[in-house]
Amino acid sequence: MEFAKLISVSGYGSLYKIISRTNFGLIAESLEDGKRMPVYQSYNVSTLTDISIYRENDEEISLKEVLLKIYELEGGKETAALKGKDPEIKKYFESILADYDKERVYTSDVKKLLKWYNQLVKTKSIDPEAWKKEDSETKEEEEVTEKKDKKEKIAEEGTEKKAAKKEKSETTKKKAPVAKTNK
């Protein structure tokens, strides 16, 4: 399953996959029970690609990378850490991501992350190879877009310089000396 099609809808506990887009928003299917629902534009929706975990030193790590680390640690199976108490959950998460920001990442956030991980494992939605391939394709697309933007910027600057030269030459032509005659 494409990671980019996975969403979280505020107020609903499950993860959803985007089925289609409509005039009013989205049609999404719950990973938990397979039920479909309309997701209106007024809903607070986050794609999982937009979510990241705070690290120390004001850095962030994408949710996808964290999910893949848990997947590797658990051997592709569900995690039992979700059933533990808060200190145990924090210790477990620290074993996955030692430098996470303990002041900004709450235990409730970690619980939600582990719940999502278990949902993804149950539905066999985690495919490390496909997700890594998506990342490399996205990076290539970003590089192409970046190069295109640079070329457009250079072209714009060249056009602006030509326009400035033209304006300057027109201004100097208008200021040509005029001979005065005395009568």
C-alpha positions in Angstrom: 0.0 0.0 0.0 1.3 3.5 -0.8 2.3 5.3 2.3 1.1 8.6 0.7 -2.5 7.4 0.6 -2.7 6.8 4.4 -4.4 9.4 6.5 -5.4 10.2 10.0 -8.7 11.9 10.6 -8.9 13.9 13.9 -11.5 12.5 16.2 -11.4 9.0 14.6 -9.0 6.5 16.2 -8.3 4.4 13.1 -6.0 5.0 10.1 -7.7 5.4 6.7 -6.6 4.9 3.2 -7.8 7.2 0.5 -10.1 5.5 -1.9 -11.1 8.4 -4.1 -11.4 12.2 -4.2 -14.8 14.0 -4.6 -16.1 17.5 -4.9 -16.7 17.6 -1.2 -13.5 15.9 0.0 -12.4 12.3 0.1 -13.8 8.8 0.4 -11.7 6.9 2.9 -11.6 3.3 4.1 -10.8 2.4 7.7 -7.9 0.0 8.1 -9.4 -1.2 11.4 -12.8 -2.4 10.2 -12.8 -1.8 6.4 -15.8 0.6 6.6 -15.8 3.5 4.1 -16.7 7.1 5.1 -16.8 10.5 3.5 -14.1 12.8 4.7 -15.3 16.3 4.3 -13.1 19.3 3.7 -14.0 20.7 7.1 -12.4 17.6 8.8 -8.9 17.9 10.2 -6.9 15.4 8.1 -3.2 14.6 8.1 -1.4 12.4 5.7 1.1 10.2 7.3 3.8 11.6 5.1 3.3 15.0 6.8 3.7 13.6 10.3 7.2 13.6 11.9 8.6 13.0 15.4 10.6 15.7 17.2 14.1 14.9 18.0 16.6 16.7 20.2 18.4 19.7 18.6 15.3 20.8 16.7 15.5 17.9 14.2 12.7 15.7 13.1 12.4 12.2 11.7 9.6 11.2 9.4 6.9 8.8 10.7 7.6 6.4 7.9 11.2 6.0 9.1 10.0 5.4 12.7 7.5 2.8 11.5 10.2 1.0 9.5 12.5 1.0 12.6 9.7 -0.6 14.7 9.0 -3.1 11.9 12.7 -4.1 11.8 12.8 -4.4 15.6 9.6 -6.4 15.9 10.5 -8.6 12.9 7.3 -7.6 11.0 5.0 -8.6 13.9 2.7 -6.5 16.1 4.2 -4.8 19.1 3.1 -5.9 22.6 4.6 -2.7 24.1 1.2 -0.9 23.6 -0.2 -3.0 26.4 2.5 -1.8 28.8 2.3 1.1 31.3 3.5 4.6 30.5 7.2 4.2 31.7 7.5 0.9 29.8 6.1 2.5 26.6 8.6 5.4 27.0 11.5 2.9 27.5 10.4 0.9 24.5 10.2 4.0 22.3 13.6 5.1 23.5 15.0 1.8 22.3 13.7 2.6 18.8 14.5 6.3 18.8 17.0 7.2 21.6 17.2 10.9 20.7 13.5 11.7 20.5 12.5 15.0 22.3 11.0 13.8 25.6 9.5 17.2 26.3 7.5 17.6 23.1 6.7 13.9 22.3 4.1 12.8 24.8 3.3 9.2 25.9 -0.1 9.6 24.2 1.6 10.3 20.9 3.7 7.2 21.3 0.7 5.1 22.1 -1.1 6.4 19.0 2.0 5.7 16.9 2.2 2.1 18.2 -1.6 1.6 17.6 -1.1 2.8 14.0 1.8 0.5 13.6 -0.3 -2.5 14.8 -3.1 -1.6 12.4 -0.6 -1.4 9.5 0.9 -4.8 10.5 -2.6 -6.4 10.8 -3.6 -5.2 7.3 -0.2 -6.1 5.9 0.2 -2.5 4.8 3.9 -2.1 5.7 6.1 -3.0 2.7 9.6 -1.8 3.5 10.9 -2.3 0.0 8.0 -0.4 -1.6 8.2 2.4 0.9 11.9 2.8 0.3 11.3 2.9 -3.4 8.7 5.6 -2.9 11.2 7.6 -1.0 13.8 7.4 -3.7 11.2 8.3 -6.4 10.1 11.3 -4.3 13.7 12.5 -3.9 14.2 12.2 -7.7 11.0 14.2 -8.3 12.1 16.9 -5.8 15.6 17.1 -7.5 14.0 17.5 -10.9 11.6 20.2 -9.6 14.5 22.0 -7.8 16.5 22.1 -11.0 13.5 23.3 -13.0 12.9 26.1 -10.4 16.6 27.1 -10.6 16.4 27.4 -14.4 13.2 29.4 -14.2 14.8 31.7 -11.6 17.8 32.2 -13.8 15.6 32.9 -16.8 13.6 35.4 -14.8 16.7 37.2 -13.6 18.0 37.4 -17.2 14.7 38.9 -18.3 14.7 41.4 -15.5 18.2 42.5 -16.4 17.3 42.9 -20.0 14.2 44.9 -19.0 16.4 47.1 -16.7 19.0 47.7 -19.5 16.2 48.6 -22.0 14.6 51.0 -19.5 18.0 52.6 -18.8 18.7 53.1 -22.5 15.3 54.6 -23.1 15.8 57.0 -20.2 19.1 58.1 -21.5 17.7 58.7 -25.0 15.0 60.9 -23.5 17.6 63.1 -21.8 19.3 64.1 -25.0 20.4 67.7 -24.9 18.0 70.2 -26.4 19.4 73.4 -28.0 17.9 76.7 -26.8 17.4 79.6 -29.1 17.2 83.2 -28.0 14.8 85.4 -29.8 
